[in-house]
Amino acid sequence: MIQKTDFIIIGASILDVLAQPVSADVFETGSVSADHTAMHTGGDALNEAAVLAALGASVRLVSKIGTDYAGNYIQAFCRNAGMDTSFLQEEASLETGVNLVLVDASGERHFITSRNGSLRKLDPADISDEALAGGRYLCFASIFVFPAFDDAALAGLFSRAKANGLILCADMTKRKNGETLEDMKSSLPLLDYIFPNYEEASLLTGLYDEDEIADAFLAYGVGCVVLKAGA
């Protein structure tokens, strides 16, 4: 029997190793000291799931990790947070993604990612109908993080979610291959909410005014646009 849940979160689960502040001088000196270094769980889906679970919501995480140290760390974290990990897929041949996050003195983050890690290894075809059952909201985190953007495949996934009565939300990262809203015309009308930041949305629309950007998404059928525009 499928466990009922408030939120079904789909996307990446990785580890972040963070250091701050880090100066570009490290490439000249070979070594610098930082005020703070730490290891945290990360990835768009796991970050969302962790916050929602901490707020008291029931959460199902749909993601893909390896069976290595990082993957075991993520599994333990999710269990301790009370998440449903029935659809947290483990692959022995897969290296769990680990990001190095270098934060400069101004607070800007700079990422070093693993090309062969699990960050972009989850595919719409990996997500079963059972994983989409028994929920209230589906949070897709994030568009353009999957192995390759495929509007038809994404629309198929979203359609299956809508058939299960889910309220459908999606975050996104920056486009990878010059995509525009026209390239997303099959999947966008299925979204009840979308959460792009200003830069991501401006690149997709070719627009710069916040209201015009939001209107462009609405014109493609999105129910509600939440444009993140703060520093």
N, C-alpha and C positions, 0 to 999 in steps of 0.2 A: 504493500500500500504506500502510495506517495505521500510523504509528509507535507502538510500545508505550511506555507511560509508567507511572510509579508513581502519580502524582496528576493528576486532571483537576479543575481549579479553575474554577468558574463564578461570574461576578459582575462587579462594577464595577472599572474601572481609571481612576484620575484622578490629578491632581497636587494636592498639599497645599502651601500657602504658610503657613508657621508663624512665629509671633512669640511670644516669652515673656521675662519676664512682661509682661502687658499690663493696665493699670489701666483701670477704667471711666471714669477722668478724661479719657480721650482724647475722649470725647463732649462734654466741657466745654472742654478746652484746644485741641482741634483737632490736637494733635501730642504724642506721648510717645515716649521712647526705650525700647528693649527690649534685654535682654542678648544675645538670640540671635534671628536671623531666618534662615530657610532654606527651600529648596524641596526637596520629597521626592516620590517616587512614592507614591500612596496608593490608597484604595479597598479594600473588604473582600477581593475576590478577589486583587488584585495584591499586597496585603500578605501574604496567606497564601502565594501563589506565590513571592514573594521570599524568605521565610524558609525554605520547604522547599527551594528551589533552593540557597540558601546552605548548607544542611545536607547537600547532596549528592544529593538526590532528583531524579529526572526529573519534569518538570512540564509539563503542557499548560494554557495559559491560554485560557479561552473567555470573551470579553468584547467590548465594543463601544466604539470611540473614533472621533474625527474625524481629518481629515487635516491638522490645524493644527499649530502648534508643540508644544502639549502632547501631541498624539497621536504626533507624530514622536519626542518625548522618551521617551515610554512604549515605543514600538517599539524604540528603540535600547537602552533599559535592559533590556528583556526578552531581546533578542538577546545582549547582553553577559553576562546571567545564565545563558545556555544554555537558556532555556525554548523549548518548542515553541509558536510563534505562528501555526501554520497556521489556527487558528480564532479569532484576534484580529481581529474584523471592523472594517473602516474604512468610514466613511460621509462623503463629502465635504460633505454638507449638515448634518452634526452637529458641534456644538461640544463638544470634549472637556471634561469636567468639571474645574473647578478649585475647590478648597475653600480658603477662608481660615480658618486655625485660630488662634484667639487663646487663649493659655494664661494664666490668672491666676496670682497669686502663690502660691496653694495647690496649683497643678498641675492644676486643673480646666480642661478644654478646652471652647471655645465655637466653634461652626462657622457660617460663612457659606457657603451653597452656591448654586450656579447653577441656577436653575429650568429653564433651557433646555439645560443641559449633559448629558453622557452618563451621569451617575450612575445614573439610573433608566430608561435607554432600552433595556436588554437585556430581551427578552421570551422566555418559554419556547419560543415558536414560532420564534425565531431559532436555536435550538440543534438542529443536525442529528444524525441517528443516527451519522454518521461521527465527530462530535465526541465521542461517548460510547463509542467503540470502542477497545479495546486498552489499557484502564487497569486499575488495581487498586482505587484509591479514587476516589470522586467527592466533592469538597467543594463544597457549594452555599453560596455566601456572597453574600447572606444572605437569609433569609426576610424579607419586607416591604421589600426594596430594589427589587424588580422594579416596573414601572410601576404595577401595581395587584395586590393580593393576590387570587389566583384559585385556590381549593383544587383544583378539578378540573384546571386546567392544570398546576399543580404536581404533582399526583398522576400525571398523564400523563407528565410529564418524569421523575419518579422511577421510574415503572414501566418506562420505556424504559431507564433506567440499570440497574435491577435485572435486566432481561432480558439485559443485557450482562455480568452477573456482577459488577458493581461493588459494593464496600462503600460505603454511602451515608452521608455526614455532612453536617450543616447547621449553620451559625451563624445568628444572627438579629439584627435591630435591633428597636427598639420598634414595637409595632403602630401602625398609622396611623388606623384607623377603628373602634376599640373591639372588635377581633376577640377571640374566646375560643378555647380548645382545641376546642370543638365545631365552630367554623368551619373547623378544620384536620383534621377527622376522617378525610378521605380520604388526605391526604398523610402525616400523622404515622406511621401504622403501617408505612410503607415505609422509615422512617429507622432505620439501625443506631445512629447516634450523633447527639445534638443538643447544641449548646453555647450555651444562653442565659445571659445574665448575670442576676443576681438580680432587678433591676428589670424587665427584659423578661419574665421568667418569672412574676413576681408579678402583673403587669398581665394576662397571658393567663389565669392560673388564678384570680385573685381571692384568692389565699392569701398568707400571710406567713412561715410556717414552712418552712425549707429542705427538710426531709424530706417534708413534705406536698406542696410544690410538685413535687419530683422524682417522688413517687408519682403525682401527677395526670398527668404526662406519660407515665409507664409504663402507666397505666391506659388511655391512648389508643393503646398499641401500640408506642411508641418502644422500641428495643432497649436503649439506654443513655443516661442523662442526665448530662451534665457541667455542673453549675451553677457559673458563675463568680461568686464572692461576695466577693472581696477588694477592698480600696480601690484 
